[in-house]
Amino acid sequence: MSDYATDIAKYSANVNQAAVDAIVKYCGIALRNRDSSLVSGSDPDEIQRVVDGFAAKKLGLPADAAKAGCKSVVEKMKAERNKSRVTFYYLLAEATGTMGKLG
């Protein structure tokens, strides 16, 4: 398994390892496949999957807040061509103030 906390630390000062572990558990087997372990910030269908899946189901976010959060994360990670799903989800929770829902 990759060191997700190290990747997240490029964007966030204090990485919550319990939250990282919760995201890894949530993603499960999807992280084994390179394609499904990444988020394409430029693909509207991919962003919608994040909004309808993780953001709605795990974080309990309404669609508008989830989309705004995703936009913020895409902007923050714009220099990164391959956006790790774990990092993307972590930053989404951080940007929307829903880190508490990961534990």
ZAKOL-130824 format. One record per residue: y, x, z of N, C-alpha, C, O in turn; residue number from 0. Coordinates in Angstrom, 3 decimals, padded with zeros to 6 digits. Each point is the difference from the previous one (the first is absolute). Last residue first. Layout:
<sites>
nY = Y; nX = X; nZ = Z; caY = Y; caX = X; caZ = Z; cY = Y; cX = X; cZ = Z; oY = Y; oX = X; oZ = Z; num = NUM;
...
</sites>
This chain:
<sites>
nY = 009.353; nX = -014.472; nZ = 010.913; caY = -000.834; caX = 000.434; caZ = 001.112; cY = -000.970; cX = -000.965; cZ = 000.495; oY = -000.740; oX = 000.294; oZ = 000.938; num = 102;
nY = 004.178; nX = -000.872; nZ = -004.414; caY = -001.084; caX = 000.865; caZ = -000.469; cY = -000.974; cX = 000.362; cZ = 001.105; oY = -001.136; oX = 000.385; oZ = -000.276; num = 101;
nY = 005.325; nX = -002.915; nZ = 000.626; caY = -001.093; caX = -000.833; caZ = -000.496; cY = -001.183; cX = 000.821; cZ = -000.472; oY = -001.042; oX = -000.557; oZ = -000.346; num = 100;
nY = 005.246; nX = 002.452; nZ = 001.863; caY = -000.759; caX = -000.560; caZ = 001.108; cY = -001.189; cX = -000.834; cZ = -000.433; oY = -000.934; oX = -000.197; oZ = 000.777; num = 99;
nY = 004.223; nX = 001.984; nZ = -003.855; caY = -000.989; caX = 000.993; caZ = 000.426; cY = -000.886; cX = -000.552; cZ = 001.114; oY = -001.181; oX = 000.344; oZ = 000.067; num = 98;
nY = 005.024; nX = -002.278; nZ = -002.855; caY = -001.239; caX = -000.674; caZ = 000.368; cY = -001.108; cX = 000.971; cZ = 000.425; oY = -001.182; oX = -000.334; oZ = -000.084; num = 97;
nY = 005.930; nX = 000.728; nZ = -001.935; caY = -000.039; caX = -000.191; caZ = 001.452; cY = -001.258; cX = -000.677; cZ = 000.491; oY = 000.024; oX = -000.683; oZ = 001.024; num = 96;
nY = 001.322; nX = 002.212; nZ = -005.592; caY = 000.150; caX = -001.413; caZ = 000.321; cY = -000.088; cX = -000.298; cZ = 001.492; oY = 000.033; oX = -001.160; oZ = 000.408; num = 95;
nY = -000.532; nX = 005.602; nZ = -002.284; caY = 001.247; caX = -000.534; caZ = -000.598; cY = 000.251; cX = -001.450; cZ = 000.398; oY = 001.150; oX = -000.434; oZ = 000.067; num = 94;
nY = -005.222; nX = 002.597; nZ = 001.283; caY = 001.153; caX = 000.620; caZ = 000.661; cY = 001.316; cX = -000.620; cZ = -000.492; oY = 000.890; oX = -000.304; oZ = 000.794; num = 93;
nY = -004.881; nX = -000.966; nZ = -002.901; caY = 000.029; caX = -000.536; caZ = 001.368; cY = 001.211; cX = 000.533; cZ = 000.762; oY = 000.656; oX = -000.732; oZ = 000.742; num = 92;
nY = -001.372; nX = 002.513; nZ = -004.977; caY = 000.356; caX = -001.417; caZ = -000.119; cY = 000.089; cX = -000.642; cZ = 001.385; oY = 000.943; oX = -000.737; oZ = 000.289; num = 91;
nY = -002.498; nX = 005.141; nZ = -000.627; caY = 001.455; caX = -000.056; caZ = -000.184; cY = 000.483; cX = -001.436; cZ = -000.165; oY = 001.119; oX = -000.327; oZ = 000.396; num = 90;
nY = -005.764; nX = 001.002; nZ = -000.096; caY = 000.635; caX = 000.434; caZ = 001.249; cY = 001.519; cX = -000.130; cZ = -000.109; oY = 000.650; oX = -000.552; oZ = 000.887; num = 89;
nY = -003.195; nX = -000.255; nZ = -004.754; caY = -000.141; caX = -001.085; caZ = 000.977; cY = 000.691; cX = 000.355; cZ = 001.319; oY = 000.663; oX = -000.842; oZ = 000.607; num = 88;
nY = -000.796; nX = 004.182; nZ = -003.929; caY = 000.810; caX = -001.125; caZ = -000.462; cY = -000.038; cX = -001.138; cZ = 001.024; oY = 001.041; oX = -000.550; oZ = 000.359; num = 87;
nY = -003.870; nX = 004.249; nZ = 000.353; caY = 001.400; caX = 000.350; caZ = 000.240; cY = 000.909; cX = -001.165; cZ = -000.379; oY = 000.926; oX = -000.327; oZ = 000.742; num = 86;
nY = -005.458; nX = -000.186; nZ = -001.734; caY = 000.179; caX = 000.046; caZ = 001.454; cY = 001.463; cX = 000.304; cZ = 000.340; oY = 000.586; oX = -000.658; oZ = 000.861; num = 85;
nY = -001.873; nX = 000.799; nZ = -005.391; caY = 000.028; caX = -001.378; caZ = 000.503; cY = 000.253; cX = -000.024; cZ = 001.506; oY = 000.761; oX = -000.833; oZ = 000.492; num = 84;
nY = 001.032; nX = 004.774; nZ = -003.760; caY = -001.158; caX = -000.333; caZ = 000.821; cY = 000.150; cX = -001.416; cZ = 000.549; oY = 001.057; oX = -000.366; oZ = 000.513; num = 83;
nY = 001.181; nX = 002.376; nZ = -005.018; caY = 000.341; caX = -000.519; caZ = 001.318; cY = -001.268; cX = -000.425; cZ = 000.743; oY = -000.682; oX = -000.939; oZ = -000.412; num = 82;
nY = 002.230; nX = 004.262; nZ = -003.790; caY = -001.182; caX = -000.683; caZ = 000.527; cY = 000.268; cX = -000.420; cZ = 001.439; oY = -000.059; oX = 000.814; oZ = 000.922; num = 81;
nY = 003.655; nX = 001.210; nZ = -003.019; caY = -000.617; caX = -000.702; caZ = -001.133; cY = -001.202; cX = -000.820; cZ = 000.459; oY = -000.137; oX = -001.165; oZ = -000.373; num = 80;
nY = 004.656; nX = 002.678; nZ = 003.077; caY = -001.460; caX = 000.125; caZ = 000.049; cY = -000.629; cX = -000.806; cZ = -001.133; oY = 000.072; oX = -001.229; oZ = -000.009; num = 79;
nY = 004.615; nX = 001.192; nZ = 001.016; caY = -000.331; caX = 001.350; caZ = -000.480; cY = -001.511; cX = 000.212; cZ = -000.093; oY = -000.459; oX = 000.931; oZ = -000.663; num = 78;
nY = 002.356; nX = -005.030; nZ = 002.453; caY = 000.191; caX = 000.127; caZ = -001.452; cY = -000.359; cX = 001.375; cZ = -000.557; oY = -000.383; oX = 000.105; oZ = -001.165; num = 77;
nY = 000.267; nX = -002.543; nZ = 005.730; caY = -001.079; caX = 000.841; caZ = -000.523; cY = 000.178; cX = 000.318; cZ = -001.489; oY = -000.946; oX = 000.448; oZ = -000.647; num = 76;
nY = 004.080; nX = -003.212; nZ = 003.037; caY = -000.210; caX = 001.134; caZ = 000.907; cY = -001.017; cX = 000.992; cZ = -000.577; oY = 000.125; oX = 001.210; oZ = 000.194; num = 75;
nY = 000.653; nX = -005.289; nZ = -002.489; caY = 001.187; caX = 000.863; caZ = -000.083; cY = -000.192; cX = 001.264; cZ = 000.850; oY = 000.343; oX = 001.102; oZ = -000.428; num = 74;
nY = -003.631; nX = -004.406; nZ = 000.684; caY = -000.041; caX = 000.615; caZ = -001.336; cY = 001.173; cX = 000.968; cZ = -000.157; oY = -000.158; oX = 001.094; oZ = -000.540; num = 73;
nY = 000.091; nX = -003.687; nZ = 004.434; caY = -001.021; caX = 001.056; caZ = 000.036; cY = -000.088; cX = 000.714; cZ = -001.350; oY = -000.105; oX = 001.225; oZ = -000.050; num = 72;
nY = 002.983; nX = -004.951; nZ = 000.394; caY = 000.494; caX = 001.079; caZ = 000.847; cY = -000.979; cX = 001.182; cZ = 000.016; oY = 000.411; oX = 001.158; oZ = -000.084; num = 71;
nY = -001.717; nX = -005.103; nZ = -002.055; caY = 001.056; caX = 000.638; caZ = -000.781; cY = 000.552; cX = 001.210; cZ = 000.754; oY = 000.252; oX = 001.051; oZ = -000.590; num = 70;
nY = -003.329; nX = -003.784; nZ = 002.815; caY = -000.659; caX = 000.795; caZ = -001.047; cY = 001.034; cX = 000.749; cZ = -000.829; oY = -000.201; oX = 001.165; oZ = -000.341; num = 69;
nY = 001.820; nX = -004.199; nZ = 003.540; caY = -000.608; caX = 001.162; caZ = 000.643; cY = -000.666; cX = 000.915; cZ = -001.008; oY = 000.132; oX = 001.221; oZ = 000.082; num = 68;
nY = 001.548; nX = -005.316; nZ = -001.589; caY = 001.119; caX = 000.875; caZ = 000.364; cY = -000.528; cX = 001.277; cZ = 000.648; oY = 000.497; oX = 001.092; oZ = -000.279; num = 67;
nY = -003.636; nX = -004.406; nZ = -000.660; caY = 000.500; caX = 000.586; caZ = -001.245; cY = 001.159; cX = 000.959; cZ = 000.272; oY = 000.079; oX = 001.070; oZ = -000.603; num = 66;
nY = -001.805; nX = -003.520; nZ = 004.241; caY = -000.995; caX = 000.970; caZ = -000.474; cY = 000.485; cX = 000.695; cZ = -001.270; oY = -000.149; oX = 001.214; oZ = -000.139; num = 65;
nY = 002.708; nX = -004.747; nZ = 001.896; caY = 000.108; caX = 001.179; caZ = 000.870; cY = -000.968; cX = 001.090; cZ = -000.451; oY = 000.330; oX = 001.186; oZ = 000.043; num = 64;
nY = -000.557; nX = -005.304; nZ = -002.293; caY = 001.296; caX = 000.642; caZ = -000.266; cY = 000.184; cX = 001.261; cZ = 000.838; oY = 000.495; oX = 001.011; oZ = -000.499; num = 63;
nY = -004.470; nX = -003.726; nZ = 001.108; caY = 000.052; caX = 000.716; caZ = -001.280; cY = 001.320; cX = 000.726; cZ = -000.231; oY = -000.001; oX = 001.134; oZ = -000.479; num = 62;
nY = -001.639; nX = -001.876; nZ = 005.520; caY = 000.255; caX = -000.919; caZ = -001.111; cY = 000.227; cX = 000.825; cZ = -001.270; oY = 000.366; oX = 001.173; oZ = 000.077; num = 61;
nY = -003.448; nX = 000.772; nZ = 003.974; caY = 001.338; caX = -000.047; caZ = -000.587; cY = 000.122; cX = -001.104; cZ = -001.048; oY = -000.933; oX = -000.219; oZ = -000.773; num = 60;
nY = -002.783; nX = 002.134; nZ = 003.835; caY = 000.548; caX = -001.341; caZ = 000.187; cY = 001.396; cX = -000.183; cZ = -000.578; oY = 000.778; oX = -000.819; oZ = 000.488; num = 59;
nY = -004.175; nX = 004.651; nZ = -000.332; caY = 001.315; caX = 000.094; caZ = 000.654; cY = 000.649; cX = -001.357; cZ = 000.237; oY = 000.955; oX = -000.104; oZ = 000.769; num = 58;
nY = -005.326; nX = 000.460; nZ = -002.824; caY = -000.028; caX = 000.899; caZ = 001.160; cY = 001.328; cX = 000.009; cZ = 000.756; oY = 000.024; oX = 000.008; oZ = 001.231; num = 57;
nY = -000.567; nX = -002.834; nZ = -005.156; caY = -001.171; caX = -000.179; caZ = 000.862; cY = 000.028; cX = 000.845; cZ = 001.267; oY = -000.330; oX = -000.492; oZ = 001.079; num = 56;
nY = 003.892; nX = 000.718; nZ = -004.444; caY = -000.161; caX = -001.371; caZ = 000.488; cY = -001.103; cX = -000.111; cZ = 001.045; oY = 000.192; oX = -000.608; oZ = 001.053; num = 55;
nY = 000.632; nX = 004.854; nZ = -003.080; caY = 001.248; caX = -000.468; caZ = 000.611; cY = -000.143; cX = -001.399; cZ = 000.601; oY = 000.488; oX = -000.258; oZ = 001.100; num = 54;
nY = -004.240; nX = 002.238; nZ = -003.502; caY = 000.339; caX = 000.675; caZ = 001.250; cY = 001.228; cX = -000.591; cZ = 000.692; oY = -000.034; oX = -000.273; oZ = 001.200; num = 53;
nY = -001.108; nX = -002.135; nZ = -005.358; caY = -001.104; caX = 000.491; caZ = 000.815; cY = 000.465; cX = 000.536; cZ = 001.341; oY = 000.161; oX = -000.753; oZ = 000.960; num = 52;
nY = 002.881; nX = -000.905; nZ = -004.322; caY = -000.950; caX = -001.080; caZ = 000.289; cY = -001.121; cX = 000.431; cZ = 000.936; oY = -000.555; oX = -000.823; oZ = 000.728; num = 51;
nY = 003.796; nX = 004.063; nZ = -002.126; caY = 000.715; caX = -001.116; caZ = 000.641; cY = -000.982; cX = -001.086; cZ = 000.435; oY = 000.058; oX = -000.476; oZ = 001.133; num = 50;
nY = -001.728; nX = 004.037; nZ = -003.685; caY = 000.364; caX = 000.490; caZ = 001.340; cY = 000.669; cX = -001.131; cZ = 000.790; oY = -000.302; oX = -000.210; oZ = 001.175; num = 49;
nY = -000.660; nX = -000.653; nZ = -005.641; caY = -001.254; caX = 000.076; caZ = 000.770; cY = 000.273; cX = 000.478; cZ = 001.425; oY = -000.609; oX = -000.489; oZ = 000.951; num = 48;
nY = 004.186; nX = 000.500; nZ = -003.977; caY = -000.331; caX = -001.376; caZ = 000.397; cY = -001.298; cX = -000.039; cZ = 000.798; oY = -000.129; oX = -000.789; oZ = 000.936; num = 47;
nY = 001.433; nX = 004.875; nZ = -002.827; caY = 000.891; caX = -000.343; caZ = 001.117; cY = -000.301; cX = -001.411; cZ = 000.493; oY = 000.009; oX = -000.249; oZ = 001.205; num = 46;
nY = -002.293; nX = 001.614; nZ = -005.016; caY = -000.460; caX = 000.765; caZ = 001.160; cY = 000.849; cX = -000.324; cZ = 001.229; oY = -000.528; oX = -000.199; oZ = 001.094; num = 45;
nY = 001.811; nX = -001.629; nZ = -005.231; caY = -001.232; caX = -000.638; caZ = 000.467; cY = -000.547; cX = 000.692; cZ = 001.247; oY = -000.507; oX = -000.655; oZ = 000.911; num = 44;
nY = 004.330; nX = 002.494; nZ = -003.158; caY = 000.316; caX = -001.231; caZ = 000.739; cY = -001.247; cX = -000.710; cZ = 000.535; oY = 000.046; oX = -000.589; oZ = 001.080; num = 43;
nY = 000.736; nX = 005.890; nZ = -002.065; caY = -000.801; caX = -001.110; caZ = -000.520; cY = 000.264; cX = -001.260; cZ = 000.821; oY = -000.410; oX = -000.080; oZ = 001.158; num = 42;
nY = 002.178; nX = 004.525; nZ = -000.203; caY = 000.653; caX = -000.512; caZ = -001.206; cY = -000.746; cX = -001.184; cZ = -000.616; oY = 000.461; oX = -000.567; oZ = -000.990; num = 41;
nY = -001.952; nX = 003.099; nZ = 004.891; caY = 001.270; caX = -000.637; caZ = 000.318; cY = 000.703; cX = -000.597; cZ = -001.197; oY = 000.900; oX = -000.824; oZ = 000.163; num = 40;
nY = -006.116; nX = 001.880; nZ = 001.191; caY = 000.914; caX = 000.252; caZ = -001.112; cY = 001.290; cX = -000.777; cZ = 000.262; oY = 000.035; oX = -001.223; oZ = -000.140; num = 39;
nY = -004.043; nX = 003.305; nZ = 003.500; caY = 000.836; caX = -001.154; caZ = -000.336; cY = 000.931; cX = 000.415; cZ = -001.129; oY = 000.665; oX = 001.033; oZ = 000.074; num = 38;
nY = -005.866; nX = 000.783; nZ = 001.849; caY = 001.407; caX = 000.237; caZ = -000.345; cY = 000.710; cX = -001.305; cZ = -000.302; oY = -000.629; oX = -000.982; oZ = -000.395; num = 37;
nY = -004.064; nX = 001.426; nZ = 001.300; caY = 000.607; caX = 000.653; caZ = 001.166; cY = 001.483; cX = 000.289; cZ = -000.218; oY = 000.686; oX = 000.496; oZ = 000.894; num = 36;
nY = -003.674; nX = -002.382; nZ = -004.234; caY = 000.340; caX = -000.999; caZ = 001.012; cY = 000.607; cX = 000.624; cZ = 001.264; oY = 000.508; oX = -000.719; oZ = 000.860; num = 35;
nY = -001.846; nX = 003.598; nZ = -004.460; caY = 000.925; caX = -000.996; caZ = -000.518; cY = 000.422; cX = -001.003; cZ = 001.084; oY = 001.185; oX = -000.303; oZ = 000.136; num = 34;
nY = -004.492; nX = 003.648; nZ = 000.915; caY = 001.339; caX = 000.562; caZ = -000.224; cY = 000.999; cX = -001.067; cZ = -000.434; oY = 001.108; oX = -000.060; oZ = 000.533; num = 33;
nY = -005.324; nX = -000.941; nZ = 002.615; caY = 000.260; caX = 000.039; caZ = -001.438; cY = 001.426; cX = 000.463; cZ = -000.228; oY = 000.928; oX = -000.564; oZ = 000.579; num = 32;
nY = -002.505; nX = -000.104; nZ = 003.803; caY = -000.958; caX = 000.938; caZ = -000.592; cY = 000.226; cX = 000.183; cZ = -001.495; oY = -000.399; oX = 001.017; oZ = -000.567; num = 31;
nY = 002.758; nX = -004.141; nZ = 003.504; caY = 000.538; caX = 001.360; caZ = 000.053; cY = -000.942; cX = 001.028; cZ = -000.616; oY = 000.396; oX = 001.146; oZ = -000.213; num = 30;
nY = -001.506; nX = -005.822; nZ = 000.776; caY = 000.968; caX = 000.188; caZ = -001.095; cY = 000.540; cX = 001.429; cZ = -000.036; oY = 000.407; oX = 000.481; oZ = -001.058; num = 29;
nY = -003.311; nX = -002.266; nZ = 004.563; caY = -000.657; caX = 000.654; caZ = -001.137; cY = 000.957; cX = 000.250; cZ = -001.169; oY = -000.266; oX = 000.864; oZ = -000.836; num = 28;
nY = 002.807; nX = -002.137; nZ = 005.156; caY = -001.438; caX = 000.197; caZ = -000.099; cY = -000.450; cX = 000.764; cZ = -001.229; oY = 000.499; oX = 001.082; oZ = -000.309; num = 27;
nY = 003.821; nX = -003.157; nZ = 002.351; caY = -000.258; caX = 000.322; caZ = -001.412; cY = -001.481; cX = 000.236; cZ = -000.276; oY = -000.497; oX = -000.318; oZ = -001.080; num = 26;
nY = 001.943; nX = -000.480; nZ = 005.568; caY = 000.312; caX = -001.176; caZ = -000.816; cY = -000.369; cX = 000.250; cZ = -001.473; oY = -000.593; oX = -000.861; oZ = -000.650; num = 25;
nY = 000.287; nX = 004.471; nZ = 003.663; caY = -001.065; caX = -000.973; caZ = 000.258; cY = 000.198; cX = -001.240; cZ = -000.870; oY = -000.963; oX = -000.521; oZ = -000.563; num = 24;
nY = 004.328; nX = 003.715; nZ = 000.465; caY = -001.203; caX = 000.563; caZ = -000.629; cY = -001.162; cX = -000.975; cZ = 000.168; oY = -000.764; oX = -000.225; oZ = -000.938; num = 23;
nY = 004.705; nX = -000.849; nZ = 003.172; caY = 000.168; caX = -000.177; caZ = -001.450; cY = -001.238; cX = 000.509; cZ = -000.735; oY = -000.485; oX = -000.648; oZ = -000.927; num = 22;
nY = 000.675; nX = 001.331; nZ = 005.560; caY = -000.128; caX = -001.440; caZ = -000.276; cY = 000.121; cX = -000.274; cZ = -001.503; oY = -000.717; oX = -000.846; oZ = -000.534; num = 21;
nY = 001.489; nX = 005.246; nZ = 002.104; caY = -001.422; caX = -000.342; caZ = 000.103; cY = -000.241; cX = -001.474; cZ = -000.330; oY = -000.993; oX = -000.337; oZ = -000.645; num = 20;
nY = 005.439; nX = 001.810; nZ = 000.896; caY = -000.656; caX = 000.613; caZ = -001.168; cY = -001.476; cX = -000.389; cZ = -000.009; oY = -000.537; oX = -000.400; oZ = -001.033; num = 19;
nY = 002.984; nX = -000.825; nZ = 004.792; caY = 000.369; caX = -000.835; caZ = -001.144; cY = -000.654; cX = 000.524; cZ = -001.273; oY = -000.471; oX = -000.784; oZ = -000.824; num = 18;
nY = -000.043; nX = 003.319; nZ = 004.700; caY = -000.750; caX = -001.253; caZ = 000.152; cY = 000.293; cX = -000.944; cZ = -001.168; oY = -000.896; oX = -000.689; oZ = -000.487; num = 17;
nY = 003.330; nX = 004.760; nZ = 000.830; caY = -001.373; caX = 000.202; caZ = -000.475; cY = -000.833; cX = -001.276; cZ = 000.126; oY = -000.857; oX = -000.252; oZ = -000.846; num = 16;
nY = 006.162; nX = 001.098; nZ = 000.127; caY = -000.839; caX = -000.689; caZ = 000.974; cY = -001.444; cX = 000.051; cZ = -000.501; oY = -000.366; oX = -000.737; oZ = -000.915; num = 15;
nY = 004.919; nX = 003.947; nZ = -000.058; caY = -001.142; caX = -000.724; caZ = -000.554; cY = -000.858; cX = -000.556; cZ = 001.127; oY = -000.403; oX = 000.726; oZ = 000.909; num = 14;
nY = 005.659; nX = 000.921; nZ = -001.641; caY = -001.018; caX = -000.135; caZ = 001.043; cY = -001.148; cX = -000.867; cZ = -000.503; oY = 000.110; oX = -001.225; oZ = -000.039; num = 13;
nY = 003.390; nX = 002.412; nZ = -003.073; caY = 000.095; caX = 001.031; caZ = 001.036; cY = -001.137; cX = -000.055; cZ = 001.017; oY = -000.604; oX = 001.029; oZ = 000.304; num = 12;
nY = 000.515; nX = -002.436; nZ = -005.661; caY = 000.244; caX = -000.609; caZ = 001.309; cY = -000.078; cX = 001.064; cZ = 001.094; oY = -000.917; oX = 000.821; oZ = 000.019; num = 11;
nY = 000.127; nX = 000.149; nZ = -004.703; caY = 000.969; caX = -001.097; caZ = -000.101; cY = 000.416; cX = -000.585; cZ = 001.343; oY = 001.019; oX = -000.686; oZ = 000.083; num = 10;
nY = -004.264; nX = 004.229; nZ = -000.735; caY = 001.022; caX = 000.389; caZ = -000.978; cY = 001.124; cX = -001.027; cZ = -000.056; oY = 001.107; oX = 000.309; oZ = -000.439; num = 9;
nY = -005.070; nX = -001.000; nZ = 003.064; caY = 001.017; caX = 000.812; caZ = 000.673; cY = 001.076; cX = 000.512; cZ = -000.953; oY = 001.079; oX = 000.390; oZ = 000.447; num = 8;
nY = -005.012; nX = -002.690; nZ = -001.987; caY = 000.988; caX = -000.932; caZ = 000.560; cY = 001.148; cX = 000.776; cZ = 000.631; oY = 001.152; oX = -000.426; oZ = -000.085; num = 7;
nY = -004.831; nX = 002.902; nZ = -001.463; caY = 000.730; caX = -000.586; caZ = -001.129; cY = 001.112; cX = -000.921; cZ = 000.506; oY = 001.120; oX = 000.040; oZ = -000.510; num = 6;
nY = -004.001; nX = 001.755; nZ = 003.704; caY = 000.808; caX = 001.077; caZ = -000.575; cY = 000.841; cX = -000.525; cZ = -001.162; oY = 001.172; oX = 000.349; oZ = -000.136; num = 5;
nY = -004.333; nX = -003.227; nZ = 002.143; caY = 001.154; caX = 000.201; caZ = 000.874; cY = 000.925; cX = 001.091; cZ = -000.547; oY = 001.221; oX = -000.105; oZ = 000.124; num = 4;
nY = -005.457; nX = -000.831; nZ = -002.195; caY = 001.046; caX = -000.965; caZ = -000.335; cY = 001.264; cX = 000.224; cZ = 000.819; oY = 001.107; oX = -000.175; oZ = -000.509; num = 3;
nY = -005.278; nX = 003.161; nZ = -001.036; caY = 000.821; caX = -000.087; caZ = 001.190; cY = 001.210; cX = -000.871; cZ = -000.324; oY = 001.050; oX = 000.493; oZ = -000.413; num = 2;
nY = -006.030; nX = -001.026; nZ = -001.902; caY = 001.261; caX = 000.745; caZ = -000.069; cY = 000.754; cX = -000.133; cZ = 001.304; oY = -000.274; oX = -000.897; oZ = 000.796; num = 1;
nY = -005.144; nX = 000.657; nZ = -001.278; caY = 001.182; caX = -000.839; caZ = 000.000; cY = 001.244; cX = 000.883; cZ = 000.000; oY = 000.052; oX = 001.029; oZ = 000.674; num = 0;
</sites>
